[in-house]
């Protein structure tokens, strides 16, 4: 077996993500053949070397598992929460042999929708890298009707606060976004497609143009489409896993974002779509006619 970087070995063993594995290494939690290792470039071979994380000997890569969860509001997208709030890990307590899976990316406490969970640290790292530009599709309910000028600002990018609120990390410009009106009204719904996942990005974007976000529901992640009610989860099939792997290798040029207009003939309900972003494509092998209740916004 060829030598590999320690963080890759740790992630493949299902201990944690590759990024968190790097923190374990620099934090002095990893030993190789009895010696403490804190340098990120260190390599090892599990067939020859004994690698321990927090004193526990690694046994080699575990079977990779991939799950789609429809996260409800009121759950934290993390393994544990210091404030004692419920986390998304509670949904896996009833799943046999789920393995030690971790969230890919984030959905904040008040947001809901599609959350990918896996123990495949390598794939998770690729899916969350900014350079991969994996599209995430959201349904967003906004307080008040933004002007077309405000929407155009969001399409081209606005300056938002970097990191958590009050962190004083400076400001950063958001990447171009696709926006289309899908339900008119005093508090309209929009479909938005982003290629990055900054902290509370959608909420900050609308705040910059003077509007409060009331609800956020993620309905697409790359080739995956949400197809379950809140609180439910399922394991991805082989075709969906292959589709995720392909999207991390694709680097298509980003097309110009068209201007969206309201549904022709007035408000036709949540199913009406503007000439804006397309809905995320179904993953290969997805069952035809499978109900997708979460894609229609509901004023619950």
C-alpha positions in Angstrom: 0.0 0.0 0.0 1.4 3.4 -1.0 2.1 6.1 1.5 -0.7 8.7 1.9 -1.0 12.0 3.9 -2.1 11.4 7.4 -5.2 13.6 7.1 -6.4 11.5 4.1 -5.8 8.3 6.1 -7.7 9.6 9.1 -10.7 10.8 6.9 -10.8 7.5 5.0 -11.0 5.6 8.3 -14.2 7.5 9.1 -12.8 9.3 12.1 -13.7 12.8 10.8 -13.5 15.0 7.7 -10.1 15.8 6.2 -10.2 19.4 7.4 -10.9 18.3 10.9 -8.2 15.7 10.6 -5.7 18.4 9.9 -6.8 20.1 13.1 -6.3 16.9 15.0 -2.7 16.6 13.6 -1.7 20.2 14.4 -3.4 19.9 17.8 -1.2 17.0 18.8 -3.8 14.2 18.8 -2.1 11.9 16.2 0.8 9.5 16.7 2.7 7.4 14.1 4.6 4.4 15.4 4.5 5.9 18.9 5.8 9.3 17.9 3.7 12.5 18.1 3.2 14.0 14.6 2.1 17.6 14.2 3.3 18.4 10.6 0.6 18.3 8.0 2.8 17.0 5.2 3.6 13.7 7.1 2.8 10.5 5.2 2.2 7.0 6.4 1.3 3.5 5.2 -1.4 1.7 7.2 0.0 -1.7 6.1 3.3 -0.8 7.7 2.7 2.0 10.2 0.7 2.2 13.4 -1.4 5.4 13.3 -3.3 6.4 16.5 -5.8 9.2 16.9 -6.4 10.2 20.5 -4.8 6.9 21.5 -7.0 4.8 19.3 -5.4 2.6 16.6 -6.8 3.0 13.1 -7.8 -0.2 11.5 -7.9 1.1 7.9 -10.6 2.5 5.6 -14.2 1.7 6.5 -17.0 1.2 4.0 -18.1 4.6 2.7 -21.7 5.5 3.4 -23.7 8.3 1.8 -27.1 9.7 3.1 -29.5 12.4 2.1 -31.3 13.9 5.1 -34.2 16.4 4.9 -33.1 18.5 7.9 -36.0 20.2 9.7 -35.8 23.6 11.3 -34.4 23.7 14.8 -31.5 21.3 14.4 -27.8 22.2 14.4 -25.7 21.0 11.5 -22.9 19.6 13.6 -21.9 16.4 15.4 -22.3 18.0 18.9 -23.4 21.4 20.2 -21.9 23.1 23.3 -25.2 24.8 23.9 -27.1 21.5 24.1 -29.3 22.1 21.1 -30.5 19.1 19.0 -28.2 18.1 16.2 -28.7 16.3 12.9 -26.9 13.3 14.4 -30.1 12.4 16.2 -31.7 11.2 13.0 -29.0 8.5 12.6 -29.6 7.0 16.1 -32.2 4.7 14.5 -30.1 3.7 11.5 -28.3 0.4 11.8 -24.6 0.4 10.6 -24.8 4.0 9.5 -21.1 4.4 10.4 -19.6 7.6 11.7 -21.1 10.0 9.1 -20.6 13.8 9.1 -22.4 16.7 7.5 -21.1 18.0 4.1 -21.4 21.8 4.3 -23.9 23.5 6.6 -27.5 24.5 7.0 -28.1 27.0 9.8 -30.4 26.3 12.8 -33.4 27.9 11.3 -32.9 26.6 7.7 -34.2 23.3 6.4 -33.8 20.9 3.5 -31.3 18.7 1.8 -28.2 17.8 3.8 -25.6 15.3 2.6 -24.1 13.1 5.3 -21.1 10.8 4.6 -17.9 9.3 6.1 -16.2 9.8 2.7 -13.8 12.6 3.8 -12.2 12.9 0.4 -15.5 13.4 -1.5 -16.8 15.7 1.2 -13.7 17.9 0.9 -14.1 18.2 -2.9 -17.8 19.0 -2.6 -17.2 21.8 -0.2 -14.1 23.4 -1.9 -14.9 26.8 -3.4 -13.0 25.9 -6.6 -15.3 22.9 -7.3 -18.3 25.3 -7.7 -21.0 22.7 -6.9 -24.4 24.3 -7.3 -26.8 24.4 -4.3 -30.4 25.3 -5.0 -32.6 27.0 -2.4 -36.2 28.1 -2.0 -36.2 31.4 -0.1 -39.1 33.4 1.3 -38.4 37.1 1.7 -40.2 39.7 3.8 -41.2 42.4 1.3 -40.8 42.5 -2.5 -37.2 43.3 -3.5 -36.8 45.7 -6.5 -35.4 44.4 -9.8 -32.4 46.6 -9.1 -31.9 44.8 -5.7 -32.2 41.4 -7.4 -29.7 42.3 -10.0 -27.3 43.3 -7.2 -27.7 39.8 -5.7 -27.1 38.2 -9.1 -23.8 40.0 -9.7 -22.6 39.8 -6.1 -22.8 41.9 -3.0 -20.4 42.7 -0.1 -21.3 40.8 3.1 -19.8 40.3 6.5 -17.2 37.5 6.4 -17.7 34.7 9.0 -20.1 34.8 11.9 -22.0 38.0 12.8 -19.8 40.3 14.9 -16.6 38.4 14.2 -15.0 41.4 12.6 -13.3 39.3 10.0 -13.9 41.9 7.3 -16.2 41.9 4.3 -16.2 39.7 1.1 -18.1 39.8 -2.2 -20.4 36.9 -2.9 -20.1 34.9 -6.1 -22.7 35.5 -8.9 -26.1 33.8 -8.1 -29.0 32.7 -10.1 -32.4 34.1 -8.9 -35.9 33.5 -10.2 -39.3 34.4 -8.8 -41.5 31.3 -8.2 -44.3 32.8 -6.1 -45.5 36.4 -6.0 -47.0 38.2 -3.1 -46.1 40.6 -0.3 -43.6 38.1 1.0 -42.5 36.3 -2.2 -40.6 33.1 -2.7 -37.5 32.9 -4.9 -35.4 30.0 -6.2 -31.7 30.8 -5.8 -28.7 28.8 -7.0 -25.3 29.5 -5.2 -21.9 28.0 -5.8 -20.4 28.8 -2.4 -21.5 28.1 1.2 -20.5 31.0 3.4 -21.9 31.4 6.9 -25.5 32.5 6.7 -24.8 33.7 3.2 -28.4 34.0 1.9 -29.6 35.9 4.9 -26.7 38.3 4.7 -27.2 38.8 1.0 -30.9 39.9 1.4 -30.0 42.0 4.4 -27.6 44.0 2.2 -30.5 45.0 -0.1 -32.9 45.7 2.8 -34.9 42.5 3.2 -35.3 39.9 5.9 -35.3 36.2 5.0 -38.2 34.4 6.6 -37.6 30.8 5.4 -34.8 28.9 3.6 -35.2 25.4 2.2 -32.4 23.7 0.3 -33.9 21.5 -2.4 -30.8 20.7 -4.6 -27.2 19.8 -4.0 -25.3 19.3 -7.3 -27.2 16.4 -9.0 -29.2 15.5 -5.9 -32.9 16.6 -5.6 -34.7 16.6 -2.3 -37.5 14.0 -2.4 -38.5 13.3 1.2 -40.5 15.0 3.9 -38.7 16.8 6.8 -37.0 14.5 9.3 -36.6 11.6 6.8 -33.4 10.2 5.4 -32.3 7.6 2.9 -29.0 6.2 1.6 -27.9 7.3 -1.8 -27.9 4.7 -4.6 -24.9 3.9 -6.7 -25.9 6.2 -9.6 -26.3 9.2 -7.3 -22.9 8.6 -5.7 -21.3 8.4 -9.2 -23.1 11.6 -10.2 -21.6 13.4 -7.1 -18.2 12.2 -8.0 -18.6 13.4 -11.6 -19.7 16.9 -10.5 -16.5 17.3 -8.5 -14.4 16.6 -11.6 -16.5 18.9 -13.9 -15.3 22.5 -14.5 -17.7 24.0 -16.9 -17.6 27.8 -17.6 -20.3 29.6 -15.6 -22.9 30.9 -18.0 -24.3 34.4 -17.9 -27.2 34.7 -15.4 -30.4 35.7 -17.1 -32.7 38.3 -15.7 -35.8 36.7 -14.1 -39.3 38.0 -14.5 -42.6 37.2 -12.8 -44.7 34.2 -13.9 -46.6 35.1 -17.1 -50.3 35.8 -16.5 -49.9 36.7 -12.8 -49.3 34.5 -9.8 -49.9 30.8 -10.6 -48.8 29.5 -7.3 -45.6 27.8 -6.1 -45.4 25.6 -9.2 -45.0 28.6 -11.6 -41.4 29.3 -12.6 -39.9 32.4 -14.1 -37.4 32.4 -16.9 -34.6 32.1 -14.5 -32.7 29.2 -13.0 -33.5 25.7 -13.9 -34.4 23.2 -11.3 -31.5 20.9 -10.4 -31.2 17.9 -12.6 -32.3 14.6 -11.3 -29.5 12.2 -10.5 -29.1 9.3 -12.9 -31.2 6.4 -11.8 -33.7 8.5 -9.8 -37.1 6.9 -9.9 -39.5 8.5 -12.4 -42.6 10.0 -10.8 -41.2 9.8 -7.3 -43.0 12.5 -5.2 -41.0 15.6 -4.3 -43.2 17.3 -1.7 -40.4 19.5 -0.4 -39.8 21.4 -3.6 -43.1 23.3 -3.3 -43.0 26.2 -0.8 -45.7 26.2 1.8 -46.7 29.0 4.0 -46.7 26.9 7.1 
